[in-house]
Amino acid sequence: MFRISLIVFMAGSVAAAEPLQRVRVSDDGKTFVTVDAGRQVQLWGVNYDHDRDNRLLEDYWHDEWPAVVEDFREIKELNANCIRIHLQFARFMKSTDEPDANNLAQLAKLIALAEEHGLYLLITGLGCYHKQDVPPWYDALSEDQRWQAQAKFWQAIAAVGKDSPAVFAYDLMNEPILPGDKPESEWLAKPLGDKHFVQRIALDLAGRTRQNIAKAWVDMLATAIHEVDPQSMITVGVIPWAHVWPTARPLFYSPEVGRPLDFVSVHFYPERGEVQKALDALRVYEVGKPLVIEEIFPLKTSGEEVLQFIDDSKPIADGWISFYWGETIDECEARGDMAGAITAAWLKQFRDNSRDRSPPPASVSE
């Protein structure tokens, strides 16, 4: 495939000239722009978190590499410019301080593939999605030891990605949470199906505030990354609790915690007839930084209402990332079940609405 210029939401056959450019936050802190040209960038992409057989990326990317190549081509044909990948801690760390060289090499191969196809990567780490794959030694670590191991993970990942313009940002963890007043015994929260997407960064407040714990964790991991890769942006994908409780306020994007985070990443699944409620919750996360809706899908409503939410969020958001699970529109339709029909219909809407996401001419220049 070809590389694209960053007139970002045009069809691939139109935008096919310039190499992929590294992206940064604009000087006014409100949008994303290319480093070299100051051209405004918005994300329109997919989470590539598992395949059609519900396997995680590291479960098949060695033995079935041609399938990964094909999936990237198919994602490109959906007019996406970004893929969010999810890396599992246990696949990249053999011990508290020994990275897995084999999987790091495969990550380098994936980054090169993304660059070849003109696709940015939002690299989410520290996944423990399959509880059975989490090594006992990791769960046995103290909080401080666990954080140190997580810092080693991120330094290993950043060392692979630091020189590629395809690395859009590092997402420290998918939906981290903290305990309440009572100590917890499990690092992983309740599963969704067979996957544990939500993870605790501490088991016990131990007299500390939630802000203090979150700040210390973000500071440690951001520092570890920037020691290796000072250029790439950092974020953390969070559950928008304001969508559940209207009085809730951001924790990781509060002034006390969020200083090292370059942009806001939130996960939204609007409910039927409640687009305005979702928009009101989204505005809570306007904190003076670019904002990416890092997960969105017609899980609880129609594709039409999801598109309405996306359209109405354009004055607020700088990116929207849905899902792709290794099946084309035709393959989803051929399944003949409700899930396949819903996914096929949404992928058509996602593909066909990509041209409407084009940002206005950049006002930032270098």
N, C-alpha and C positions, 0 to 999 in steps of 0.2 A: 504493500500500500504506500501511498504518498504521505508526505507531511503537509500540514495545513498552515495557513496564516491564521491569525487570531481575530478575524472578523467572525465571531465565534458561533453564531447560530445559523450559518448558511449551510446548505447541503454540501456534502463532501465533494461532489463533482464541480462545485463552483469555487470553493476555497481550497486551492491546491498548490500554492506556489511557495510560500516562505517556510523556513524551518520553524519548529516549535520554539517559542520564546519563554524564558523564565518569567514568572509572574510575581508581583509584590503588591503590597497595599499602597494605594495612591498617597500622595503627599498630604492630602486633607484627611486621610484615614477613613474614607467613606466607601471606596470601591476597590476593585482589583485592576491593575494595569500591567502591561508588559514592561519589563525592565528596560529594554532598549528603546522602544518607540513610545511608551506611555499610552498605549492603546487600551481602552477599557475592555475588560474581560468579564463575562458572566459564565457561570458553569451551567451546563445542561447535560446531565450524565446519569449513570446507573450505579447502584451497588451490585457488585459481582461477588456475592457472599457465599453462594453455594451453587452447585450445578443442578441439572434436572433430576438427578438421583439423590439430591440432598447432601451431597458430599462437599466438604470444605475444600478450598482451593489446593491446599497442601496435600490433600488426599490423592490427587490425581495429576498434579502439574508436572511430575517427573515422567510417569509412565504414559500419560496421554497428552503430551505437549501439543500435538496437532489439534486437539480439541480446544485448547486454550487459544491457539492462533486463530482458529475458526471463530471462536466466540468474540474475540477482539474485532475481527472483520465484521461480524454481524452487528456488534455494538456500534461500530462506525457507520454502518448502513442505517442505523436508527437516527443518524444525525447528532449523535452525542459527541461531546468534546472532553468528557471526564469519566473515569471509572474509579469508584471507591472500592478498594480491596481490603480484606480483613485478615490479618496475620495472627496466627496462634502462638502464644508464648512458648509452649512446649515444643513447637516445631523448629524454633530458632535458638533455644537455649538448652544445652545438654546438662548444664549445672548452673550454679549461681553466677559463674563468670566465664563459662566456656560456650561461645556461640557455635551453632551448627553450620559449618562451612558449606556443606552440600546444599542446604536450603538457601543460604545467603547467595550462593552462585546462581540458584534458580531465580531468586528475586532480581538479581542483576539482569538476567535474561528477560524477565518479565518487563522490567523498566525499559530495556532496549526495544522490546516489542511495542510498548506503548508509545515510545518516541517515534518509531517507524510509522505508526498509524496516526500520529498527530493527536494522541490522547493523553490528557493529564491524568496523573494518579494521585488520589487522596488516600494515603496509606494509613489505615487504622491498625493499631497494634494491641499487644497484650491480651489477645483473645483467649478465652477459656471456654469456647462455645460448647465443646463436647467434654463433659465432666470426666468421662472415662479416660480421656487422653491427658488429663492434668496429672503430672508426676507427684507422688506423695511427698517428695522432698520440698516441692514448691509450697504446698499447703501447710507444711510444718514450719515454715520460716516465720520469724517474728515480723511485725509490721515493718520495722526498719530494714531487716534483711530482705524482705519482699520488695520494698521500694528500691533497694540497692540492685537487686537482680533485674528489676524493671528498667532501671537506668542503664544497665549493661546491655539489655535487649535493645534499647533505643539507640545506644551508641553504635551497636553492630549494624542496625538497619540504616542509620544515617550515614555510616561510612560507605555503604553501597550506593545510596541515593544522592549523595551530596553533589555530584558533578553533572547530574542530568536535569535539563530543563523540564522533563516530563514529570518530575516530582513536584506536584503542586503544593502539598503540605503534608505534615505528619499529624494524625489524629491520635492523641495520647491513649485513649481507651474508649470503647463504645459504652456509653451510658453508665459512667461510674456513679456510685452512690455511697453514702455514709450511713453508719448506724444511727439509731435513735438514742434515747436515754439509756436503754438496756443494751448491754454487750451482746454481740452476735457470735456465733460459733462457726459459721460458714462464710467463705469469701464470695461464693456465688449466690445470687438471688434465685428465686424460683424460675424454672425453665419455661420457655415458650415452645411447646412441642418437645423435641429432643435436644434443644439448644439453650444454653445459658448465655443470653446476650447481656445481662446486667451483672455487674461485678462491684463488690465493695473495695474501697481503698483502705479501709480501717475496720477493725472489728469492735473497737471500744473507744469511746470519746476520751476516757481516762482524764476527765477534768478539763479537756480542751474544748474550744468552740469548733463547730463544723467549719467555719471560715478559716480558722487557724490550720486545721488538718488539710483542707483542700488547698490552701495557699502553699503549705510546705511541700505537698505532693507535686503540684504543678511546677513550682519553682525548681524542685530537684530534677524532674524529668526534662523540663525545658532547658535547664542549664546543661544537662548531659548531652542533649541533642546539639545545642549550639556550640559545644566544645568541638564537635566533629563537623557539623554543617551549619555555619552561621547564616546561610542565605535562605534556606527554605522556611516557609511559614509553619506555625504550630496552631492547632486548635484542639478541641475536645468535644465529641458529639454527645449532647445531653438530652434527657427527657425534659420536655417543656412543662414543668409542673404547673405553670400558670394556665395550661390548657385543662388541667384537672381541678385546681383550686385557684380561682381568679385572684386571690390575694397573695399568691406565691410570688416570690421574687428570685431572680437568678442567683445561684450560689457560685458556680464556676465562672460566671461572667459578671460577678459583683466587682466593684472597684478594689476590694481587699484581695481578691483572688486572681482576677483575670488579666492582670497587667502583662504577663508573658505570652498571652494568647493573642494571635494576630487577627483572628476573626471568629465570629460566633457560628457554631454549628448546632442546629436543633432538629428534632425529628417530629414530623407532623403527619397525622392521619386524620383528616377532617371527618366528622360524623355527618350523617345525612341531615340536611336542613340546618346545619350549624356552621356554615362557612364563616359567618361574621364572628361567631364565638372563637373560631380558630384564628382569625385575623387579629382579634383583640388580644389573644394570648401571644401571638407573634410579636406584637408591638412592645410587649414587656421586654423583649430581648433586643430592642434597639438601644444599644449602649454606646453609639459613636464609632462602631467598627463595622466592616463588611459582615453581612449575615448570609449564611448558606442554609437552606432547608435540605439537610443532609439525607433525610429519608422521607419519601412521600410515595403513596400508592393508594388506589381506590379500595382500601381494605374495609372501610366502614361506610362508604357511600359510592356514588357513581363516578365514572371518569369525568363526566361533565362538571360535577361539582368540584372535583379535584382541580380541573383546569380553571374553573372560576376562582378557586382559592389562589392558584398560581398567578393568574392574571391580576387579581386584586392585590397580591403581595408584591408586585413588581416595583412599586415605590419604596419598598422596605428591603427586599431580598436581592442578593447578588448571585444566586445560584439555586438550582433545584436538582436533586439527585434521586432518581427512582430506583428500579430494580431490573436486573436481567439475569435469568437463571439458566442460560445455555440452550434455550429453545426459541427458534424463530417464530414469527407470527403464524406462518403456515403450520409449523409443527405443533404449536399450541392449539390451533383450531382442529388439527387432525386427532388430538387426544379424545375429543368427543365428550368431555366432561365440563362441569360448570367452572372449575378453576382454570382450565385451559381456555375456555371462552372468555372469561373475565380478563385474563392476562393478555390474550391476543387482542381484544378490543382496546385495552389500555396501551399496548405497545403501538398500535396504529395511531392512537390519539397522540401519544408521546412523539412519535416520529413526525407526524403531519403538523404538529404545532411547534416544531423546533424553530421554524423561520420567524415565528412571532416573538421569540425571545431576544432578538438582536438588540443590543444596547444602543443608546444614542451615541453620536460621535463623541470621542473622548475629549474631555475638557482639561485633561492633565497631559502635560508634555514635558520632555526633558531637554 
